[in-house]
């Protein structure tokens, strides 16, 4: 006759709870940080233009009084091609505040031309505005800051050597 014997073995404890608790804590902390950042720094509406309240426009006394104290210099235009084959224009430059006031926002009207000198594309962008970029503070007097703008799509015959930039709006203290 055969006799079966069995030994009682205590079940090994799973290590999953010891790993899952710290992982869950890290995820909760990361979500809280992202939520707090987005609440403190709201982004511009997707697809819509950036609207800065109190922006002075051409013809207004505040704009005319300060427009000659703001310069755009060192403008460089390059073309890029994404994976879908869409051509994009990248415009980089420097905004110089030569005045005695803090500059909060600068709106630029950018005009692109083709190799034949005909109008290719126009776009108005806010190159400097409150809460944008790494440096969120207004520009101090005599300060310079870089800006970068992309415009897409641009035509194949776009001439990066002919880009016109005009200041179309200012806000200052």
PyMOL commands that set and color helices and strands:
alter all, ss='L'
color gray80, all
select helices_A, chain A and resi 16-40+61-69
alter helices_A, ss='H'
color red, helices_A
select strands_A, chain A and resi 56-57+70-81+87-97+103-114+119-128+144-152+158-172
alter strands_A, ss='S'
color yellow, strands_A
deselect
rebuild
show_as cartoon
